[in-house]
Each structure stands twice: as C-alpha cells, then as structure tokens.
C-alpha cells in the first residue's frame, strides 16, 4: 500500500495551479486513509479508540500536507496542527486566487495559436489542458467544442487537413482527434525524411504553367516569362496547374532561397471564362510549379471560401473561379488560352485599349487608331493584327464587292434603307425587325425597332419629319430593296406626294443596296459581340443594336476623315461618357426612395444611352430597395461603372464564352463617376443618346418595363420599415387577434409528403369619401394558387350581389322611406368552415418559438384559399336562413324577413352588408343578431358602399362618385383640361388602327378606370367607354382624342350623381340599337336602360354578338337582350317584401314599330336567320306570359338612344335628367 501511495505523491505546491495540485493531494491522502480528517472532528462523543485514530490521522494529514508544500509556504503553515484548519486555510487563499484567474485562462484558450515549428500533438495537449483547467473553475466546455477549437487552431501547413476533418460526417472527441493528428504528424515526418536533404517541401512546391499564363516582365535579366522552357519534374502534373497557398514566399522548403529573375503581370484564365490579373508577380524559374498567395488575393478584394476539398474565388459577390485540393495545396481550375492569333486581345494591346474596344461596341482596331489620332479617345499602343475573342467568334467576314464610285452629295440627297430580322428573336418589347435609314453624304444612320413590317412607312414618316426639320433640307432620293415593306402602293403614293424618287434594286441583287446591307452586317456583328461579351440573353438585341448605332455615328467612316456626327450635327463629338455595354453599374437610389438606414445604390446592368435626355439606361439585377424591383429598366445619370464585371455572364454564359479581365485591385481603374462628365456644357450638347427617333408624347415605348409604384408595402418587413409602421403594426395585430380568437388553425407536425400552402401579408389603405385615409388594413392571405383541384378544393363558386341589385334596393328605399344602415364583417372569410384538410406555413412574424418546423392545420377558411368565398357565403346563408330569413331567388345575396307590417332586407357584398328596414328597432335587432354570430363593425347610417357615396336628403337618395372622378382626372393629368359638352363626338367614325400603338398601357388603364364609373353611377358615358374599349389592344391618335373627350366631359360633370326621388315607383324599360355604325365592323350596337323611383337602376351598351341584315333585326336583337334583364328585374322585385304584389308587367319602350308588330303578331313569316327567329320567339313568350308589354316611343324620347351612338349636347342633357342624373 505504501508503494501505491508513494506513486500518488504530488509535486510540491509553490502557489500556482492550486486546483490541479489539490486533486492530486486528495487522491494521495485518500490512499493514505487520512483525508477524512479534513472535514474536522466527527460529531458526538468519541471512544478512546476513536479519539486515538483521529489524532493519528490528523498528525499524518498535517505532516503529508507540509511535506508537499514549498519551503516558503511551509514557513507560513507549519504552526497549524489541526487538519481542517490547515486545509481550509489553503483552500481559502489559493482556491479563490485560481477562481479569479478564470478570465485569464479563457483569454489564453481563445488566443492560443499553433505554430508549424512545434509538434501539433503537443500543442493539442496544451489546448486540452487549458480546457480542463477551465472545467475545474466550473466553466465546462463540451468535448465537441474543444475538438473544434483544436481544428480551428491548426497551423497554416495543416489547414487542408483541418478542412477535410470539418467536412467529414464523423464527430470527433478530443482524444480521438489527437490520435488522428498523431498519425498524420508521423506520416508527414516520414514523407519529409524520405525526400532527403536536397528535396523540396511539398507545402511549397508548385508546377508552373508559364506557357499558359500570359504576361510581360521587367526582369533583372533579359527574361520573358512566356518564352521560358517548361521545367516540369512531375510528368503527371497538368501544365495549366496553379496552386493557392496562404502566406507563401520565395523561401524554399529546405531553408534555401530561390533567385527571382523578373517581376511583372500574369493573367490567370479560369475555366469559368474569367481572367484575373496578378500584378507584381515574381518569376522564379527554379520553382517547377506556379504558386499564388491566398493572402494577397484576399488583400486585393477577392474572397476565398475553403470548403471540404474545394476553394471558391469570388469578388464583389460575383463568381470568378474554383479549385480543388491536391497535395496539401489547392489546385486552381485553369483553362488553355486561345491560339496566339485569337487571344482575349491578342498581340500587345494594353488594358486601356481593351476597355475602349468594349466601350465602342467592339469596332475594329483600325477605327480605334483613327479615333485616337483625332484625339477623341486616349492614345495607346495596338499591334497590327490584334483581334478580340468576341469579335472573332461573332463576326464572319466575306470578301468585299468592287468598291463603289465616289459621290459628292449633299445631306438627304440620297438615303439608303433596309429592314432586317434577327432570326425571329423578339426583343423584350416584342419587336422583331429593325430598319436602318442611312444618309449617303454623311453616313449618319437612324435605327428603328419594328414589330411588323407594315410599320416601316410610319417610321419613315417620323424620320422624314425630323430630319427635314432639323437640317432644313428635303429628302430627294431613297434607295431600298424590293421587300414588301417598301414595295407597296402606300409607300409609293407617299413618295410621290412628297416628290421623293424611290430607287429599288434589281431582284436578288442585295449588293446593289450595299451601303444599307453593309450597315446591317456591321450592326449585327457588333450586337453579337456585345451580347457575347456581356452574357445577356438574345432578347436584349434591341438595346445592343441601338447602343452600337449610337457609337457608330460617332466613329469615322473608312472613306471619311470626319465622324458622321460631326458632318451631320456640325460639331465634334465627345466620347468621354461612353461605357462598356452590359457591364456592372452601381446606380444611385433616387432621393425620394432613399432611406437613412439602407442601401444607397442598386446593382444594374448597363443597357445603353437614354433617348433625348442626358442619362444612361440600366436593368436592375439586384436591389434591396423596396420600390426598385429586379427586372425594371431605369434611367439615371448618377452611376458608378465596373467595366470589367458582367453580372449576366455568370448566369447565361458557359465555359466557352470569352473572358473579361478582372483587375486584382479592389477599385478597378475604370471605375468612374458619371455625374461630372455629363454636366459640362460640351457634354450637355453632346448628350448621350441613341438613334434620333421621335417619341410620341406620353409613350415610353414597348421596350421599357414600367412599374406603377405607390407607398403601400408589399411585405411585412416593408410595412414595419415604412413611416406608417405603427399603423401597420396595429393592423397586423388586429388581424392576428381575429385569427386566433376565431380558431382558424392549430400548429401541428407536418404530415409526411404534405406540401403546405404558403401565405403572405397584404396591406391596403381604406379611404373615406373625401379620399383621406380611414383605416389601415392588413390581411393574412393564403397562396391559393398552389392548391390542386380535386385535392385541396372542389367547388369554388360564390355569388356576389350585383350593382343593379344595390341600385334597385336604394331606389325602393327612396320610394318606401326605408332606413339604410351598413355593417362590415371583420375577417369575413375566416368564418367559413373547411371540408378539406389543408396545411399552411406559419405566417411571417408569427412563427411559434420552438416550433419553427411545424405547420398550421387550417380548421376554418382563410383569405386566398380558392374555396374561401364559397365557404363564407355558405356559413352566412346557413346562419340567416336558420333565423327565419328568406333568400331572394334572383340574387342569392339578398335576404329578407317581414311580418306584422314590419320588414327588413339584407344585401351582402362579400363582407359589406346593407340593411334596409322599416324602422330603427328592426334594424338594431338584426345588428344584434349578426354581432352574436360574427365579429361585426357597425358603420351606422350607410354613407359609402363600394367607393360610392350615399347621400340621403329630403328629396331622396343620391349616388355620387365625384371623388373617384377627381382621382381619375388627377392620376392621368386631365384635372386642368377644358370641359367638353358631350362624352362622344356624333360625327366621329373610329377605324381600327393599323399603325404603331400609341401608349397602349395608359389607354387601357384609363378605360379600366372608366368602366367601373360607367357601370356604377354614370350611364351617360356608358356608350363612349364601351365603344373605346374595343380598341384597347392597339389605340391610335383618333382613339386617344375620343378618350380625352370623355375625360374632358367628366371634368365638366364631376358633381353629377344618380338621384332617386322615389317617384314613379314603377319599373320601366327602354331599348334601342344602332345598325352598323362602325365602318370596320358589321355588327350593330345594342343599348337598354331601366328606371325605377325616378332614376336608372340598370343599363348597358354593348356590341351585338350576331350579324343582322336590317335595322329591324338589329332592334329585335337589342330588345331581346333588354327583355332578359327585364325578366330578372321582375323576379328580383317579386321576392322583396316592400313591393306590392303582383308585380305588374314591365313596360318596354321601343322606337321601331316593325319590331312591335312582329312581336305582337302570332304569325312567323320572317325570312331571317334562326338566331333572329329564336330571339323573336323569346320576346314573344315574355309578352304572352305577362312579364313585359311593348309600346312605341319616339326616338327623341327614347332613353336608350345615348347607349348606341354619340348625340348632341341638348339630347344628352335631356336624357341624363330623365335617367336621374343631377348635379349636387
């Protein structure tokens, strides 16, 4: 036992590492069977034997402790004879001191770094020891954490081994890791010994690929890197190999130094197509591999990401290249250069020449030399025969024809024109062709993009008007081929009218129109090279074409000493603003969209030069600004260009694409602020622009992407970051409270194989009648478009109350003195109960903590689900019918209940409810009932429904949309226009537009806005809106003038409202038609209107769906359409309690006596189509059943007449009054 105890005897304690020493002493004294006295004398009365044992153990304990204390400490504690007193004294003094050193040990643990000149295993043990010391200080580190720290602290030469360990799926313990390090260290020592003293360390040896890396050196001796002979000691090593290492130097592995023969620049071409310029590269012939310093790359702005056995190189967020581990280093994946005659810029062309070659849209180097000699661009050296990879790949030269004779002509004396197609590829704006117009004297060229060939004449007219006005000259001759766009009667007639001689080439001889054909080839070659370099899809050829033509007009022609711009405009062009097409640009965010906290630029691709304004055109490819969306084309002057970076290249190009040079410095030399170049007087006069096309007013062209941006947030993050964040947060909380209180879902595990439906937040501002904000609304909407029919939903149909129904009820309210109140159902769709099992993702901002992977099982319907409207209506219908309400058979959204002389009617429009009652008590009773079953908001007396003001006065009820009319006029810029007396010119005959559409987008927006107005409260504009809507797809100037007349008519009748006086309380109808009033169409126009209570309740103007051969057939067809509506209106009234029963037959007024005779006759002797005969039988059946009666009315008194044609001011005013339209 004594021998065992002696083996456990600790070293002497000198005052440091007390906890470690204390553990060893405890083990030793326990083996000596005396440690138990350290807690003091046992309680109670001891026997003599026990007292003797305690004293002996105390003496042994004190002696042992003093024997393992240092001499200085023995003198301090030698006077203590009590075991507990001695042990507590040591623990109090030195235990507390160790505890105060925990932060120091933590700092040591954190800052510990392994070195290459020491054993890795020994250093790992030191880290393990520090972890144990922290554990003694009650700072326990997990074993996995300590193992990860050891891997992270490995020395530089062990980084690849550590990276491999990180990506293994095995979890290492500290002991297991140290064992692996021991094995690896011994293997490395064995490999180093086997190489001998003359060998080189594998950590520093690389293969060189001097014939694959191109560069020029300023050598200490006369040395050119690309002429060095290969000295590859490893025949298996790829000659293109280049390795990356961290902190590499020219110091050899055996401690010797290698001589540097030169210092220069080297281009590394990655297999991705990118070329990285390395500057200050040392040429060391004695090293048989190329070595790249990783630290230098990161210092120059590159980012190296090491993962597993791979390294990825990027810069500014764009991929550059990659490499793989090989022999402890990372092997870059490099590709061969092209043939010496076809390199990136073969021959000795400096970087500045490359940049200007790209800025000038890849024109040939001969023209660049001429521009340089004219001092339009900087001077640089270009070796004869220099070529560009993109140019060689994109341009296919042929032997030229015999040169044409010299012509000394004045501008516009001879024009050359041709039309070309880009292999059927459409631009983003849908353009298929481009047309060139070249002046022979100046060679100044205009380019137009066309959708169809028949637009050639329209653009030629635009060109003629512009150039003749600008140059104060007349076009004399035009030379073109015999294409259908030029070889037409219309084109010939136009030329004859304006005295232009049209010269056509002989058949199948394009060389006779050589100037235009050569221009087409030049433009297409440049476009191919530009698209190839930029990596943009072919659909962007239109932007590239306009940009290349813009540049060519500023480049001297082969036979001219001046540029076309100089001869055409009369002054020398400035090229300082030109930039490389398709390159990366950081464009400043407009001031109105900037935020104090947030990005100040967006990443864009440079697309060209703006037309008629001093700005550039950009395509947004990356944006963190809420109101600036990816894919939008914008124009701006404030941009910073990175002309060596092509963002779209990574997405659309393969490894065979041409390369772009990427400088290794963080700030590229081409980076330029545009603002300073474009504000000078000279540059303002030389404003960057494309070919001088005339743009129609208010048209941005089809090649622009247009966004209508408002301040309504598109996501919850935008809402919380907006100035109205507090209001939106309250709206979101209110929505979530309603959802939770309603029990809409429960959070559960996602079933196996289930694809949950997504959801998003939708925000909206609810406006008051005067246009001010009444309420901020937030809706959580399910992404129902991901649902599958037959699985997630089945039937989805849900009825909605018609506007006609609402007007009929309001008319009855005016006639019978009914009170009209309004309620709103909060979160109406949440009340529907689902029959299907649907799972949804948890909503943004409300993911349950600790249950992030779970989904919401929907128990009730939610906005956005395809079946949500149906489920809501079924729930509402079930609740009301159970309370004794009856459903109107004509409109399933109308419910009524009556008894005891009292009655109430409910009209449901999604979540808005109009309540019509005979007295307030009945209405309050219904409100109470609804509030018990649904979460309701009482809006009191109805004043606004569906953006329509309800004004109740002594003389009746008025429906008014003046605020909506003003909003339309303001939005489209007609608020200050001159009023028009009528909405449509009676003498106007509209034709189908066969020319270029004029601002089709804005035209359709105005038509859409007017359609709701015409269908709600303004029957006086119904015909004009219906007529003009037929030309929405391709509006022309005549259509725009007619539409502007409608807007000007609204300007003069803003306060016109639909007024119901309540008398006469009889439904009456009017029908009319206008047979073949449209010269382009052979179908008539139908119109009808029904009045009740002094105002119109239903009306329509539409084109007939069948062909009619006479006025009588057209009138009969219109009458049939009107009687269908009459039958529905009568059914609606039959199921309303306030209407006297039986409902009398509806009087239908018609201004065609032959129709009335045919309907009233029992004989069928019409020689008409079966469609017309069927309509006759339908009308006759309704007359015979007592639904309608027919009466003749004069055309001047027929209220349906304005629904079929344009009329004079007096007729419009009289008919409007009869329909109840009154100014407020």
Secondary structure, DSSP 8 states (H G I E B T S, - for coil): -HHHHHHT----B-SS-HHHHHHHHHHHHHHTT-GGGGG-S-SS---HHHHHHHHHHHHHHHHHHHHTB-HHHHHHHTT---HHHHHHHHIIIIIHHHHHTHHHHHHHHHH----TTS-HHHHHHHHHHHHHHHHHTT----HHHHHHHHHHT--GGGHHHHHHHHTSS----HHHHHHHHHHHHHHHHHHHHHH-TT---TTT-----TTTSB--EEESSS--GGG-----S-TTS-TT-EEEETT--SB-TTS-B----EEEEEEEEBTTS-EEEEEEEEE-TT-SS-EEEHHHHHHTTEEEEEETTEEEEEETTEEEEEEEEETTEEEE-B-----TTSSTBTTT--HHHHHHHHHTTS--HHHHHHHHHTTSS------TT--BHHHHHH----------------TTSEEEEEEEE-TT---TT---EEEEEEETTT--EEEEEESSGGGHHHHHHHHHHHHHHHHT----EEEE-S-TTTSSHHHHHHHHHTT-EEEE--TT-GGGGHHHHHHHHHHHHHHHHHHHHHT--GGGHHHHHHHHHHHHTTSB-TT-SSBHHHHHHSS----TT---TT-EEEEE--GGG--SSS-SEEEEEEEEE-SSSS-EEEEEEE---TTS-TT-EEEES-EEEETT--TTHHHH--TTS---EEESSSS-TT--BSHHHHSSHHHHHT----S-----TT---TTS------SS-SSHHHHHHSTTHHHHHHHHHHHHHHHHHHT-EEEE---TT---B-EEEEEEEEE-TTS-EEEEEEEEEE-GGG--BTTTBS--------HHHHHHHHHHHHHHT-EEEEEEETTGGGG-EEEEEEEE---TT---TT-TT-EEEEEE--TT-TTHHHHHHHHHHHHHHHTT-EE-SS-TTEEEEEETTEEEEEEEETTEEEEEESSHHHHHHHHHHHHHHS-EEEEEE--EETTEEEEEETTEEEEE-HHHHHHHHHHTT-TTS---SSSS-TT-------S--SSHHHHHHHHHHHHHHHHHT-GGGHHHHHHHHTTGGG--HHHHHHHHHHHHHHHHTTTEEEEE---S-S-EEEEEEETT--TT----EEEEEEEETTEEEEEEEEE-SS--SSHHHHHHHHHHHHHHHHHHHHHHHHT-TTS-SS---EEEEES-HHHHHHHH-S-------HHHHHHHHHHHHHHHTTSEEEEE--GGG-TTGGGTS---HHHHHHHHHHTTEEE-
